[in-house]
Amino acid sequence: MNSGIKKNGTAVQDTQSSQTFSGQSSDTEKEAGCGGLPDYQFAERVPEYLREGYDALMRREGRRAIEMWKSLYERFPSAEVCGHLARAYYYQIYFLGHDGDHPKHIDHIREMRRWAERALCLNCNSSIGHVMLAGALGRESQLSGSLKEIIRSAWQVRHHAERAIEIDNNWIGHYILAMWHRELASLNPGVRAVVQILNGRKIPRGTYEESIHHFEEVLEIFPNNNVVYAEMACTYYEMGDLVKAREVYRKCLAAPMFRHPIAPCFIEKIRKRFDSIFLVDEPSLT
């Protein structure tokens, strides 16, 4: 992911930084989407020249991050800038409360895809380009409501997520593949056969075991990630292993909220589904 840019004819390397950042949510964006949130202390390696925009993004200041990175792109176009712009557009879905059936949801995804594709045009080995394109293609197909599009994109989503992992063990690539395997593993065999006949194209196969494996890979990078525990519980539930699902779900509740700006959005949705199934007297997330 260390693609160089040039400044005044001199190569500038994308140096990596793992410093921790803590900041407050912006007043304009914390009102929408997930609501009041704690400070974030999410340590992630990003090129130093993207740090200021990344810090803004972690404060839920999506517009600010986009403005900064677009300005940077005009001066020093690089795959890393494009990939992070794609990421910012995705986060805006949750910062602004545009998820679900919101009419602007697809607009964010189209921008996400556009910048991810631009990243790969600049550098075909851009990890963030591949992983953001995987996410955009998957979400775009879901929003289309077309089974044909979902099937067609499934192969592409897997390809780009796997490439990101091959390049630098990208944690988002693991997360996307975990979700990908769960969704395809849960597809009814009868439905699979009918869809393949009608569409004339083989549907890729996923397994619950691979879903768990990729979630565990994320936990190796970010231990006690309660979002991952929640999604793992969902996978075990789909497998029919309710004992394991309840056990992992309790780990989700016992862990502190993952210090990431869109984590509360994911947890809120999962809790709406599973609290009534698994909870009796469980601790609340703070």
Sequence and secondary structure as in RCSB ss.txt:
>XXXX:A:sequence
MNSGIKKNGTAVQDTQSSQTFSGQSSDTEKEAGCGGLPDYQFAERVPEYLREGYDALMRREGRRAIEMWKSLYER
FPSAEVCGHLARAYYYQIYFLGHDGDHPKHIDHIREMRRWAERALCLNCNSSIGHVMLAGALGRESQLSGSLKEI
IRSAWQVRHHAERAIEIDNNWIGHYILAMWHRELASLNPGVRAVVQILNGRKIPRGTYEESIHHFEEVLEIFPNN
NVVYAEMACTYYEMGDLVKAREVYRKCLAAPMFRHPIAPCFIEKIRKRFDSIFLVDEPSLT
>XXXX:A:secstr
    EEETTEEE   EE         HHHHTSTT S         EEGGGHHHHHHHHTT HHHHHHHHHHHHHH
S  HHHHHHHHHHHHHHHHHTT  TT TTHHHHHHHHHHHHHHHHHH TT HHHHHHHHHHHHHHHHHHT HHHH
HHHHHHHHHHHHHHHHHH  HHHHHHHHHHHHHHHTS HHHHHHHHHHHTS      HHHHHHHHHHHHHHSTT 
HHHHHHHHHHHHHHT HHHHHHHHHHHHHS   SSTTHHHHHHHHHHHHHHHH SS     
